[in-house]
Amino acid sequence: MAEIFGVVAGAVSLAALFNNCVDSFEYIQLARHFGDEFGRCQLKIDILKLRLSRWGEAASINEGTRYPPDDKLAQQIRSILEEIGFLYQAIQKSCKRYEINATEEQLQLYTDSDLGPVVRSVHTKLGEITQRRQKKTSLAKKARWALYDGKQLERLIDQAKEFLEDLEALVPVESQRQDLAKQEVECLNDAPSLELMAECAQSTDIILAQTIEVTIQSNEVHNTIIGALNTTDSARVFIGNQLSSDFDSARSLNEQTRNSANSVQAEGTSRLHVGNTYGGRSFWDD
């Protein structure tokens, strides 16, 4: 890695250097010292990678003509990317020193197969997003290396965030980044994934965290408070919202409603639905 971010870094294209920085997150492993926090720590690394790829996509970093080598802005971007590379290098050296006196047990590492189902699903989806954004311009593959304790991870996160903030200040493209964050969240289409990501993004990616929070709030439907319910004969009552069979599942439900009734008395063959219907006919079509 040293040669990639040393002399050679100045000879490669800006796009190749950028994609190499994104790729470098892929080669980080976590030791079993992280225990139950392994999944969340892995996602924090994934989110840093995602955030960097989002900025690159928004800034059109892979468009070769956008940032000519002699352009001052391109030189500033290159300088920050090289600093990210040197950060990887410094932390990797620190981890190598740790390995000298560590026991075999302390050197045991986690793999993706150790991730829980929700974390593994999110990890995979985030990897797919960043991969789609990258062009075939990264440098040679590198050896995997390990983080062994929380201090090393905290150092990586804190300093990488500073460099990301520098890039985002240099080329803000804020509206584009927000749009891309919305697209990322759309790929996480279940509540457990969104809640987990919201937690991990709080300390790594504020735009993503805010986007997830808005999505969670927009998906919440506050409805159906029944004080007293009495039914007789063959009366039917349905409480809550209903999606009919012809409802477009790809459509987003951004409506927030609250439905309530102090008391309900249903008799005979009557039918009562307390809630909302999305789609065609509802309440158990006859």
C-alpha positions as CSV (number, residue, x, y, z in Angstrom):
1,M,0.0,0.0,0.0
2,A,2.9,2.4,0.7
3,E,3.9,2.6,-3.0
4,I,0.3,3.2,-4.0
5,F,0.0,6.3,-1.8
6,G,3.6,7.4,-2.2
7,V,5.5,8.2,-5.3
8,V,3.2,6.2,-7.6
9,A,0.1,8.1,-6.4
10,G,1.2,11.2,-8.2
11,A,1.5,9.3,-11.5
12,V,-2.0,7.8,-11.6
13,S,-5.2,9.4,-12.6
14,L,-7.4,11.2,-10.0
15,A,-10.2,8.7,-10.7
16,A,-7.9,5.7,-10.1
17,L,-6.6,7.2,-6.8
18,F,-10.1,7.9,-5.7
19,N,-11.4,4.4,-6.4
20,N,-8.4,3.0,-4.7
21,C,-9.3,4.9,-1.5
22,V,-12.9,3.5,-1.8
23,D,-11.5,0.0,-2.4
24,S,-9.2,0.2,0.6
25,F,-12.1,0.0,3.1
26,E,-12.9,-3.4,1.6
27,Y,-9.6,-4.9,2.9
28,I,-10.2,-4.1,6.5
29,Q,-11.1,-7.0,8.8
30,L,-12.1,-6.9,12.5
31,A,-10.6,-9.1,15.2
32,R,-12.8,-11.1,17.5
33,H,-12.0,-8.7,20.3
34,F,-14.9,-6.6,19.0
35,G,-17.3,-9.3,20.2
36,D,-21.0,-8.5,20.0
37,E,-20.2,-5.1,18.5
38,F,-18.6,-6.7,15.4
39,G,-21.6,-6.2,13.2
40,R,-22.1,-2.5,14.0
41,C,-18.4,-1.8,13.7
42,Q,-18.4,-3.4,10.3
43,L,-21.3,-1.3,9.2
44,K,-19.6,1.9,10.3
45,I,-16.7,1.0,8.0
46,D,-19.2,0.2,5.3
47,I,-20.9,3.6,5.8
48,L,-17.6,5.5,5.5
49,K,-16.9,3.7,2.2
50,L,-20.5,4.5,1.1
51,R,-20.1,8.2,2.0
52,L,-16.8,8.5,0.1
53,S,-18.4,6.8,-3.0
54,R,-21.4,9.1,-2.7
55,W,-19.3,12.2,-2.8
56,G,-17.3,10.8,-5.8
57,E,-20.5,10.1,-7.7
58,A,-22.0,13.5,-6.9
59,A,-18.7,15.3,-7.8
60,S,-18.4,13.2,-11.1
61,I,-14.9,12.2,-10.0
62,N,-14.8,9.4,-12.6
63,E,-15.3,11.8,-15.5
64,G,-11.7,12.3,-16.6
65,T,-12.2,15.7,-18.3
66,R,-13.9,17.2,-15.2
67,Y,-10.7,17.5,-13.2
68,P,-7.6,18.1,-15.5
69,P,-4.3,17.3,-13.7
70,D,-3.0,20.9,-13.8
71,D,-6.3,22.3,-12.2
72,K,-5.9,23.6,-8.7
73,L,-9.1,22.0,-7.5
74,A,-7.9,18.6,-8.8
75,Q,-4.6,19.0,-7.0
76,Q,-6.4,19.8,-3.7
77,I,-8.6,16.7,-4.1
78,R,-5.6,14.6,-4.9
79,S,-3.9,15.9,-1.8
80,I,-6.8,14.8,0.5
81,L,-7.1,11.4,-1.2
82,E,-3.4,10.8,-0.6
83,E,-3.9,11.7,3.1
84,I,-6.7,9.1,3.3
85,G,-4.2,6.6,1.8
86,F,-1.5,7.6,4.3
87,L,-4.1,7.2,7.1
88,Y,-4.7,3.6,6.1
89,Q,-1.0,3.0,5.9
90,A,-0.4,4.5,9.4
91,I,-3.1,2.5,11.1
92,Q,-2.1,-0.7,9.3
93,K,1.5,-0.3,10.6
94,S,0.1,0.2,14.1
95,C,-1.9,-3.0,13.8
96,K,1.3,-4.8,12.6
97,R,3.1,-3.8,15.7
98,Y,0.2,-5.1,17.8
99,E,0.5,-8.5,16.1
100,I,4.1,-9.0,17.2
101,N,3.3,-9.7,20.8
102,A,-0.3,-10.8,20.4
103,T,-1.5,-14.3,21.3
104,E,-3.0,-16.6,18.7
105,E,-6.4,-16.0,20.3
106,Q,-6.0,-12.3,20.1
107,L,-5.3,-12.6,16.4
108,Q,-8.5,-14.4,15.5
109,L,-10.6,-12.5,13.0
110,Y,-14.2,-12.3,12.0
111,T,-15.4,-12.9,8.5
112,D,-18.6,-12.0,6.7
113,S,-20.1,-15.4,7.6
114,D,-20.1,-14.3,11.2
115,L,-22.4,-11.4,10.6
116,G,-26.0,-11.7,11.7
117,P,-28.7,-11.9,9.0
118,V,-29.8,-8.2,9.2
119,V,-26.2,-6.9,9.3
120,R,-25.1,-9.3,6.5
121,S,-28.0,-8.1,4.3
122,V,-27.2,-4.4,4.9
123,H,-23.4,-5.1,4.4
124,T,-24.1,-6.8,1.1
125,K,-26.4,-4.0,-0.2
126,L,-24.0,-1.3,0.7
127,G,-21.2,-3.1,-1.0
128,E,-23.4,-3.4,-4.2
129,I,-24.1,0.3,-4.2
130,T,-20.5,1.3,-3.9
131,Q,-19.5,-1.2,-6.6
132,R,-22.0,0.1,-9.1
133,R,-20.6,3.6,-8.6
134,Q,-17.0,2.7,-9.3
135,K,-15.4,2.5,-12.7
136,K,-12.7,0.0,-13.5
137,T,-10.0,2.5,-12.6
138,S,-8.8,1.4,-9.2
139,L,-5.3,0.1,-8.7
140,A,-3.9,-3.3,-7.9
141,K,-5.7,-5.4,-5.2
142,K,-4.2,-5.2,-1.8
143,A,-3.7,-7.7,1.1
144,R,-6.4,-7.7,3.8
145,W,-5.4,-6.4,7.2
146,A,-7.0,-6.3,10.6
147,L,-8.1,-3.8,13.3
148,Y,-7.7,-5.3,16.7
149,D,-9.3,-2.9,19.1
150,G,-11.7,-0.1,19.4
151,K,-9.1,2.6,19.6
152,Q,-7.8,1.7,16.2
153,L,-11.3,1.8,14.7
154,E,-12.1,5.0,16.5
155,R,-9.0,6.6,15.0
156,L,-9.9,5.4,11.5
157,I,-13.4,6.7,11.8
158,D,-12.6,10.1,13.3
159,Q,-9.7,10.9,10.9
160,A,-11.5,9.5,7.8
161,K,-14.5,11.6,8.7
162,E,-12.3,14.7,8.8
163,F,-11.0,14.0,5.3
164,L,-14.5,13.3,4.0
165,E,-15.6,16.6,5.4
166,D,-12.7,18.3,3.7
167,L,-13.7,16.8,0.3
168,E,-17.4,17.7,0.8
169,A,-16.4,21.3,1.7
170,L,-14.1,21.5,-1.4
171,V,-16.7,20.2,-3.8
172,P,-20.1,20.5,-1.9
173,V,-22.6,19.1,-4.4
174,E,-25.0,18.9,-1.5
175,S,-28.2,18.4,-3.3
176,Q,-26.7,15.6,-5.4
177,R,-25.4,13.9,-2.3
178,Q,-28.8,14.1,-0.7
179,D,-30.5,12.6,-3.7
180,L,-28.0,9.8,-3.7
181,A,-28.5,9.2,0.0
182,K,-32.3,8.9,-0.7
183,Q,-31.5,6.2,-3.3
184,E,-29.3,4.4,-0.9
185,V,-32.1,4.3,1.7
186,E,-34.6,3.0,-0.8
187,C,-32.4,-0.1,-1.1
188,L,-32.9,-0.7,2.6
189,N,-36.6,-1.4,2.5
190,D,-37.3,-3.0,5.9
191,A,-37.6,-1.5,9.3
192,P,-34.8,-3.5,11.0
193,S,-32.3,-2.5,8.4
194,L,-33.2,1.1,8.5
195,E,-33.1,1.3,12.3
196,L,-29.7,-0.4,12.4
197,M,-28.3,1.9,9.7
198,A,-29.7,4.9,11.5
199,E,-27.8,3.9,14.6
200,C,-24.5,3.3,12.9
201,A,-24.8,6.4,10.6
202,Q,-25.1,8.8,13.6
203,S,-21.4,8.8,14.2
204,T,-20.2,8.4,10.6
205,D,-22.6,10.0,8.0
206,I,-25.0,12.7,9.2
207,I,-26.7,13.0,5.7
208,L,-27.5,9.3,5.7
209,A,-28.7,9.4,9.3
210,Q,-31.0,12.3,8.6
211,T,-32.3,10.7,5.4
212,I,-33.1,7.5,7.2
213,E,-34.8,9.3,10.0
214,V,-37.1,11.1,7.5
215,T,-37.9,7.8,5.8
216,I,-38.7,6.1,9.1
217,Q,-41.0,9.0,10.1
218,S,-42.7,9.0,6.7
219,N,-43.4,5.3,6.9
220,E,-45.0,5.5,10.3
221,V,-48.7,5.4,10.3
222,H,-50.3,6.4,13.6
223,N,-53.7,4.9,13.5
224,T,-56.5,2.9,15.1
225,I,-57.4,3.6,18.6
226,I,-60.5,1.8,19.7
227,G,-62.0,2.5,23.1
228,A,-64.5,-0.3,23.3
229,L,-65.4,-3.0,20.6
230,N,-68.5,-5.2,20.7
231,T,-69.6,-7.4,17.8
232,T,-72.6,-9.8,17.5
233,D,-73.9,-12.2,14.8
234,S,-71.7,-12.2,11.7
235,A,-70.5,-8.6,11.9
236,R,-66.9,-8.1,10.8
237,V,-64.5,-5.4,12.0
238,F,-61.1,-4.7,10.6
239,I,-58.7,-2.5,12.6
240,G,-55.6,-1.1,10.9
241,N,-54.4,-0.2,7.4
242,Q,-54.8,-2.6,4.5
243,L,-52.9,-3.0,1.3
244,S,-55.0,-4.7,-1.4
245,S,-53.6,-7.2,-3.8
246,D,-53.3,-4.7,-6.6
247,F,-51.4,-2.1,-4.6
248,D,-48.1,-1.2,-6.1
249,S,-45.5,-2.4,-3.6
250,A,-42.9,-0.1,-5.1
251,R,-44.9,2.9,-4.1
252,S,-43.8,4.8,-1.0
253,L,-46.4,5.5,1.7
254,N,-45.6,9.0,3.0
255,E,-48.9,9.6,4.6
256,Q,-49.2,9.8,8.4
257,T,-52.7,9.3,9.7
258,R,-54.4,8.6,13.0
259,N,-57.8,6.8,13.1
260,S,-59.8,6.5,16.3
261,A,-63.2,5.5,17.7
262,N,-64.4,5.8,21.3
263,S,-66.6,2.8,21.0
264,V,-67.7,0.4,18.2
265,Q,-70.9,-1.7,18.2
266,A,-71.2,-4.0,15.1
267,E,-74.2,-6.2,14.6
268,G,-75.8,-8.5,12.0
269,T,-73.9,-8.7,8.7
270,S,-72.3,-5.2,9.0
271,R,-68.7,-4.5,8.2
272,L,-66.5,-1.8,9.7
273,H,-63.0,-0.9,8.8
274,V,-61.1,1.5,11.1
275,G,-58.0,2.5,9.2
276,N,-56.9,3.2,5.6
277,T,-57.1,1.2,2.4
278,Y,-54.4,1.4,-0.3
279,G,-55.2,0.0,-3.7
280,G,-58.5,-1.3,-5.1
281,R,-61.5,-2.7,-3.2
282,S,-60.8,-3.6,0.3
283,F,-61.9,-5.3,3.5
284,W,-61.9,-8.9,2.1
285,D,-63.6,-8.3,-1.2
286,D,-66.6,-10.6,-1.8
